[in-house]
Amino acid sequence: MSLRGCQGPPKLERLESVMSQFSGSLDQDDLQDDPEELDLSCHTDLCGDKLMETRDISFQAIYNFLPFKSLDCVIFLEEVPVLVQVTEVERFTSTGVLNPNLYTIELSHGGFKWKIKRRFKHFLALNQELLKFKALLKIPLPSRIHSVKRKSFKGRKRFNGGHIPSLPRRPDALVKEEQLISRKMQLEDYLRNILKRPLYRIHPATLEFLEVSQISFIQDLGPKGLEGLILKKSGGNTFPVCYWCGSNSVCYRWSKRLSPEIFLKRPVVNGNMWRLDHVLKRKAQQGVKIFVLLYKEVEVVMGLNSEYTKKTLMGLHSNIRVIRHPDHMPSTVLLWAHHEKSVVIDQSLAFLGGIDLAYGRWDDSQHRLTDVGSVRRSPQHSPARSPSLTHQPVGTVEEDGEMKFSVVVEDFQNGSVEDPGENCGSFTLPIVEEQGETNLSLTLPTGRLLRTPSEEKSRHSSDGTESKYYSSRNSPNSRRLLARECYTKSLSLHSSDSYSLGLHHSLPLPYETSSLRSYIGSTELCGETRFWHGKDYCNFILKDWVKLNKPFDDFIDRYKTPRMPWHDTGILVHGKAARDIARHFIQRWNFTKLVKKRSGATCYPCLMPKSISAPLVPAEYEGKSTQANIQVLRSVCQWSIGSKVHEESIHLAYISAIQNSKHFIYIENQFFISCADKTIHNSIGDALTERILRAYREKKKFRVYVVMPLLPGFEGDISSGGGQAIKAIMYFNYRTMCRGEHSIIERLKCVMADSWIKYISFCGLRTHADLDGRLVTELIYVHSKLMIVDDCTVITGSANINDRSMLGKRDSEMAVVVEDTEFQPSVMDGKSYQAGRFALSLREECFRLVLGLLGDNSIDISDPISDRFYKEIWMVTAAKNASVYDKVFRCLPTDAVLNYRILRDYMSRPCMAAEDPAQACAELKKIQGFLVQFPLYFLSEENLFPSFNSKEGIMPIELWT
């Protein structure tokens, strides 16, 4: 054929067609080894002209996939041969006339072994593709891509070595049975020699023949499985499905809220080192791949500002990739949310629970109300101090060119003056002028627990001196200091002795304050150092977040308003359970990528899980973790994960655990909405009621402990009758507990009258503190989603007890059920009992925290169903604490308020904390722990469902339930 009459350069497709015809006439000798093209010296794969550093292919390679037909792909292990053996020949003369023989080929490469089955026509097709490839490389086609390809092969290392034996020309139909052994050897030899040459070994036709790809020999993906092309649903085109995610990747996944600027360690003593965005950036720079799935809120309804979070994280590093879901308008998913909270690391460790990585979530067992450092904003006396307490003013002392501030406190107790040296200590902070010319240091009080030899020498005598107490914030030099981080690694101690630096929250009180909780401990903060910076200091009922793009600006006055403490639980799992959680994340990621293809998210890789054959146990957790049977649970459906059949395994696990319980159930949950009426569909409340009734009929002891928030965490002032969202949730909570014929208590009363109180208790958590000279109280917001059954089974995760979380068709959720396999001796109803190691330790930790018994082993909590514990400790503590708080603060909610008329009168009267602070402090000494009785009769004479003329009232009921 002549090309002389063609106008312009010939088309590549046409030339390939010509070459295809030409290759059929090529002699097999055209595949003779070319000293410029073949390399038999070693079996090394090349990718970008760089040799792989190790024999194993790094799992990071999954993030750098080349096109599947690229000749530069790293497929095989370095310097590891591919062994081939044709082990079996099956002859089918009735079905395959031209190709009756089916060859079974066993291959091995390193530790990977697999089998393929091929007919002779497949060998012919492979041979034709290699012939065409060889011929095309010898012809300088007018194509830039082809020219680059030819140069890349010309530039590679060359070595001469042998020839490729001819492929048998005789078709299988003419091969006799006695010739099959020879036929097997010929085909085996042909494949061996093909695989010795990198140029042909990595050719797409060879890879397809061998059923291998870029992910075939990555150890962490487990044994090699079947691979190949699948047909698309529309059209006849094929595409490879080989997308993977794995080692050294951190798959982060939060829903609802993610605040990039939160600090993971408190207090902040190392600058921004442990700030979340800095941690992620640091790991991304080290090569870690980070994937984040965020809930995309309806902006007019929820002010989460997830767009700000996405832009912030994406701007940190290219290794951080973020997708938000769902796009509400195309999907019409307006009511539901991604509510799960999980972090998966290397598909080997997984954190999950109720804790969002967001503002206000960090807390510890102290559940602090205040965070103002060690200084006061105004010279205001604490109401907790006795009138005889006097204060020496803040003074300055020049000592060796160093300016020091000191405070001396005198306590007059029982008519005697305590040595001021027992009360005050000092430490020194460096102050550097902005020009760097002047070096100053600031000495602040440390409280009576810190005394050093230098302090002993510098004791002040202040007998008979009275003056006002001035805050060290008012001094010029302290303003200069407090404008910066005053508690950092640059802090210097002017003492020959070494000790743990600690600072008093305010001036010491004249008596024991452990029950008052009016100070931050003596080993914590100074100056303006904070546990909660900016938006992190929050009280959701008072005010929801605003201006989240300004994370370090306070949005409530921390000197007037206490924060709302946060009570939450989470769990860390590793091994196969972590792999399952990773698979859930990967399934959601891939689904989200597909549904968001129009937004540009298609440039992100699809992900695939690692093998679960041998999950690794991190060395740092060896001997520290508990062995248990763990099942991962989900609430997912079509909109959240693409599954056509919804899953409600969390709901089913709750029901099963309750029905099979024998002794007690302990529940902590943010909501308690179930069995309220026919509009509620989850049956957790029904299961609890039936289990209690069964125990009553069988005359057996059975206890149910329910701990939940005293008020829902929505913005609103319930004291003035406002807060429609608060009242909506209260309506359904109360309908579940005690109001209406379908409620738990009313159903129990129908059978056992007032004996229901022997079986179930409802409680909340509350605390108090001294805030800038005022006594304050606030509820502790219970956000955990936890159930412990019989000290053997634990269910924890992100799912609330309501329809949104449990039904599977609404919010997406994740949880785990843990069944202990390690047991230890315990007590149940006065008898010896084998309790699960994990469940028992968790239950005792929860009990000690809410009862104020952390570190106090004098009270036995080992038997959760004994009359002594249930009645004399749990119920008495809750009732006594609630009574004291009502008496001192007249706080809400309370059983004393039955309707709005009583509420207005109740709130119009001053409380003891304001009228008689000294007496209030005396009463608060009676508080033990945080547990308070839940006020079952609060506003019981009112209809709490939002009025229909409010925006909350016109919302679908499903939004609240």
VENRA-V452528 format. One record per backbone hydrogen bond with DSSP energy under -0.5 kcal/mol. CO is the residue of the C=O (numbers start at 1). NH is the residue of the N-H. If there is no record, write none. Layout:
co=CO nh=NH
co=CO nh=NH
This chain:
co=3 nh=6
co=6 nh=8
co=11 nh=15
co=12 nh=16
co=13 nh=17
co=14 nh=18
co=15 nh=19
co=16 nh=20
co=17 nh=21
co=18 nh=22
co=19 nh=23
co=20 nh=24
co=22 nh=25
co=23 nh=26
co=27 nh=30
co=28 nh=31
co=29 nh=32
co=33 nh=35
co=34 nh=37
co=34 nh=38
co=38 nh=159
co=39 nh=198
co=42 nh=44
co=43 nh=79
co=43 nh=80
co=47 nh=50
co=50 nh=47
co=55 nh=78
co=56 nh=58
co=58 nh=61
co=59 nh=62
co=60 nh=63
co=61 nh=64
co=62 nh=65
co=67 nh=70
co=70 nh=73
co=73 nh=75
co=77 nh=80
co=79 nh=81
co=81 nh=83
co=81 nh=110
co=83 nh=108
co=85 nh=87
co=85 nh=106
co=88 nh=104
co=90 nh=92
co=90 nh=102
co=91 nh=93
co=92 nh=96
co=95 nh=97
co=98 nh=173
co=100 nh=92
co=101 nh=103
co=102 nh=90
co=103 nh=105
co=103 nh=118
co=104 nh=87
co=104 nh=88
co=104 nh=106
co=105 nh=116
co=106 nh=85
co=107 nh=114
co=108 nh=83
co=109 nh=112
co=112 nh=109
co=114 nh=107
co=116 nh=105
co=118 nh=103
co=119 nh=122
co=119 nh=123
co=120 nh=124
co=121 nh=125
co=122 nh=126
co=123 nh=127
co=124 nh=128
co=125 nh=129
co=126 nh=130
co=127 nh=131
co=128 nh=132
co=129 nh=133
co=130 nh=134
co=131 nh=135
co=132 nh=136
co=133 nh=137
co=134 nh=138
co=135 nh=138
co=135 nh=139
co=136 nh=139
co=138 nh=140
co=139 nh=141
co=141 nh=143
co=143 nh=147
co=144 nh=148
co=145 nh=149
co=146 nh=150
co=147 nh=151
co=148 nh=152
co=149 nh=153
co=150 nh=154
co=151 nh=155
co=153 nh=156
co=162 nh=33
co=163 nh=165
co=171 nh=174
co=172 nh=175
co=174 nh=176
co=176 nh=179
co=177 nh=180
co=179 nh=183
co=180 nh=184
co=181 nh=185
co=182 nh=186
co=183 nh=187
co=184 nh=188
co=185 nh=189
co=186 nh=190
co=187 nh=191
co=188 nh=192
co=189 nh=193
co=190 nh=194
co=191 nh=195
co=192 nh=196
co=193 nh=197
co=194 nh=197
co=196 nh=198
co=197 nh=200
co=197 nh=201
co=198 nh=202
co=200 nh=203
co=203 nh=206
co=203 nh=207
co=204 nh=208
co=205 nh=209
co=206 nh=210
co=207 nh=211
co=207 nh=212
co=213 nh=216
co=215 nh=218
co=217 nh=57
co=217 nh=219
co=218 nh=221
co=219 nh=222
co=220 nh=611
co=228 nh=241
co=230 nh=239
co=237 nh=232
co=239 nh=230
co=240 nh=242
co=246 nh=249
co=248 nh=289
co=249 nh=251
co=249 nh=346
co=250 nh=252
co=250 nh=291
co=251 nh=344
co=252 nh=293
co=253 nh=342
co=255 nh=257
co=257 nh=357
co=258 nh=260
co=259 nh=262
co=260 nh=277
co=262 nh=276
co=267 nh=269
co=270 nh=273
co=272 nh=275
co=274 nh=264
co=275 nh=279
co=276 nh=280
co=277 nh=281
co=278 nh=282
co=279 nh=283
co=280 nh=284
co=281 nh=285
co=282 nh=286
co=283 nh=288
co=284 nh=287
co=288 nh=290
co=289 nh=250
co=290 nh=321
co=291 nh=252
co=292 nh=294
co=292 nh=323
co=293 nh=254
co=294 nh=325
co=295 nh=297
co=297 nh=299
co=298 nh=301
co=298 nh=302
co=302 nh=304
co=305 nh=309
co=306 nh=310
co=307 nh=311
co=308 nh=312
co=309 nh=313
co=310 nh=314
co=311 nh=315
co=313 nh=316
co=313 nh=317
co=317 nh=320
co=319 nh=290
co=319 nh=321
co=321 nh=292
co=323 nh=294
co=325 nh=296
co=326 nh=328
co=327 nh=331
co=328 nh=332
co=332 nh=334
co=337 nh=339
co=337 nh=812
co=338 nh=256
co=341 nh=353
co=342 nh=253
co=343 nh=351
co=344 nh=251
co=344 nh=346
co=345 nh=348
co=345 nh=349
co=348 nh=575
co=349 nh=345
co=350 nh=573
co=351 nh=343
co=352 nh=571
co=354 nh=356
co=356 nh=358
co=357 nh=259
co=358 nh=361
co=364 nh=367
co=369 nh=563
co=372 nh=375
co=378 nh=380
co=382 nh=385
co=386 nh=389
co=390 nh=410
co=391 nh=467
co=395 nh=406
co=397 nh=399
co=397 nh=404
co=399 nh=402
co=401 nh=403
co=402 nh=399
co=403 nh=441
co=404 nh=397
co=406 nh=395
co=408 nh=392
co=410 nh=390
co=410 nh=412
co=411 nh=413
co=411 nh=418
co=413 nh=416
co=416 nh=413
co=416 nh=418
co=419 nh=422
co=420 nh=423
co=420 nh=424
co=425 nh=446
co=427 nh=444
co=428 nh=492
co=429 nh=442
co=431 nh=440
co=433 nh=436
co=438 nh=433
co=438 nh=440
co=440 nh=431
co=442 nh=429
co=442 nh=444
co=444 nh=427
co=447 nh=450
co=449 nh=451
co=452 nh=455
co=452 nh=456
co=453 nh=457
co=454 nh=458
co=456 nh=459
co=460 nh=462
co=462 nh=465
co=464 nh=466
co=467 nh=391
co=468 nh=470
co=471 nh=474
co=472 nh=475
co=475 nh=479
co=476 nh=480
co=477 nh=481
co=478 nh=482
co=479 nh=483
co=481 nh=484
co=484 nh=486
co=488 nh=491
co=492 nh=428
co=492 nh=494
co=493 nh=495
co=503 nh=524
co=513 nh=517
co=520 nh=505
co=521 nh=524
co=526 nh=529
co=527 nh=374
co=527 nh=375
co=530 nh=268
co=531 nh=533
co=533 nh=536
co=534 nh=537
co=536 nh=538
co=538 nh=564
co=539 nh=543
co=541 nh=716
co=543 nh=539
co=547 nh=550
co=550 nh=553
co=551 nh=535
co=552 nh=554
co=556 nh=558
co=557 nh=560
co=557 nh=561
co=563 nh=565
co=565 nh=781
co=566 nh=568
co=567 nh=783
co=567 nh=784
co=569 nh=354
co=571 nh=352
co=573 nh=350
co=574 nh=577
co=575 nh=579
co=576 nh=580
co=577 nh=581
co=578 nh=582
co=579 nh=583
co=580 nh=584
co=581 nh=585
co=582 nh=586
co=583 nh=587
co=584 nh=588
co=585 nh=589
co=586 nh=590
co=587 nh=591
co=588 nh=592
co=589 nh=593
co=590 nh=594
co=591 nh=595
co=592 nh=596
co=594 nh=597
co=596 nh=599
co=596 nh=601
co=597 nh=600
co=600 nh=603
co=601 nh=604
co=608 nh=245
co=612 nh=615
co=616 nh=618
co=618 nh=621
co=619 nh=622
co=621 nh=624
co=621 nh=625
co=627 nh=821
co=628 nh=630
co=629 nh=819
co=631 nh=817
co=633 nh=815
co=634 nh=649
co=634 nh=650
co=635 nh=813
co=636 nh=647
co=637 nh=641
co=637 nh=642
co=637 nh=643
co=638 nh=642
co=644 nh=646
co=647 nh=636
co=648 nh=652
co=649 nh=653
co=650 nh=654
co=651 nh=655
co=652 nh=656
co=653 nh=657
co=654 nh=658
co=655 nh=659
co=656 nh=660
co=658 nh=661
co=663 nh=703
co=664 nh=790
co=665 nh=705
co=666 nh=788
co=667 nh=707
co=668 nh=786
co=671 nh=801
co=672 nh=674
co=677 nh=680
co=682 nh=675
co=683 nh=687
co=684 nh=688
co=685 nh=689
co=686 nh=690
co=687 nh=691
co=688 nh=692
co=689 nh=693
co=690 nh=694
co=691 nh=695
co=692 nh=696
co=693 nh=697
co=694 nh=698
co=695 nh=699
co=695 nh=700
co=696 nh=699
co=703 nh=665
co=704 nh=706
co=704 nh=761
co=705 nh=667
co=706 nh=763
co=707 nh=669
co=712 nh=714
co=716 nh=718
co=717 nh=720
co=717 nh=722
co=718 nh=721
co=723 nh=727
co=724 nh=728
co=725 nh=729
co=726 nh=730
co=727 nh=731
co=728 nh=732
co=729 nh=733
co=730 nh=734
co=731 nh=735
co=732 nh=736
co=733 nh=737
co=734 nh=738
co=734 nh=739
co=736 nh=744
co=737 nh=745
co=738 nh=740
co=740 nh=743
co=743 nh=747
co=744 nh=748
co=745 nh=749
co=746 nh=750
co=748 nh=751
co=748 nh=752
co=749 nh=753
co=752 nh=755
co=753 nh=756
co=754 nh=757
co=755 nh=758
co=756 nh=759
co=756 nh=760
co=759 nh=704
co=761 nh=706
co=762 nh=934
co=763 nh=708
co=764 nh=932
co=765 nh=780
co=767 nh=778
co=769 nh=771
co=769 nh=776
co=770 nh=772
co=771 nh=774
co=773 nh=383
co=774 nh=771
co=776 nh=769
co=778 nh=767
co=779 nh=781
co=780 nh=782
co=781 nh=567
co=781 nh=783
co=785 nh=797
co=786 nh=668
co=787 nh=795
co=788 nh=666
co=789 nh=792
co=789 nh=793
co=791 nh=836
co=792 nh=820
co=793 nh=789
co=794 nh=818
co=795 nh=787
co=796 nh=816
co=800 nh=802
co=801 nh=673
co=802 nh=806
co=803 nh=807
co=804 nh=811
co=806 nh=651
co=812 nh=339
co=812 nh=340
co=813 nh=635
co=814 nh=798
co=815 nh=633
co=816 nh=796
co=816 nh=818
co=817 nh=631
co=817 nh=819
co=818 nh=794
co=818 nh=820
co=819 nh=629
co=822 nh=837
co=824 nh=835
co=826 nh=833
co=828 nh=831
co=831 nh=828
co=833 nh=826
co=833 nh=835
co=835 nh=824
co=836 nh=840
co=837 nh=841
co=838 nh=842
co=839 nh=843
co=840 nh=844
co=841 nh=845
co=842 nh=846
co=843 nh=847
co=844 nh=848
co=845 nh=849
co=846 nh=850
co=847 nh=851
co=848 nh=852
co=848 nh=853
co=848 nh=854
co=849 nh=852
co=850 nh=930
co=850 nh=931
co=853 nh=856
co=855 nh=857
co=858 nh=860
co=859 nh=861
co=862 nh=864
co=863 nh=866
co=866 nh=870
co=867 nh=871
co=867 nh=872
co=868 nh=872
co=868 nh=873
co=869 nh=873
co=869 nh=874
co=870 nh=875
co=871 nh=876
co=873 nh=877
co=874 nh=878
co=875 nh=879
co=876 nh=880
co=877 nh=881
co=878 nh=882
co=878 nh=933
co=879 nh=883
co=880 nh=884
co=881 nh=885
co=882 nh=886
co=883 nh=887
co=884 nh=888
co=885 nh=889
co=885 nh=890
co=885 nh=891
co=886 nh=890
co=887 nh=912
co=888 nh=913
co=894 nh=897
co=896 nh=898
co=897 nh=939
co=898 nh=941
co=899 nh=903
co=900 nh=904
co=901 nh=905
co=902 nh=906
co=903 nh=907
co=904 nh=908
co=905 nh=909
co=906 nh=909
co=911 nh=914
co=911 nh=915
co=912 nh=916
co=916 nh=920
co=917 nh=921
co=918 nh=922
co=919 nh=923
co=920 nh=924
co=921 nh=925
co=923 nh=926
co=924 nh=927
co=930 nh=766
co=932 nh=764
co=934 nh=936
co=935 nh=938
co=937 nh=940
co=939 nh=942
co=942 nh=944
co=947 nh=950
co=947 nh=953
co=950 nh=954
co=952 nh=955
co=956 nh=959
co=957 nh=960
co=957 nh=961
co=961 nh=803
co=961 nh=804
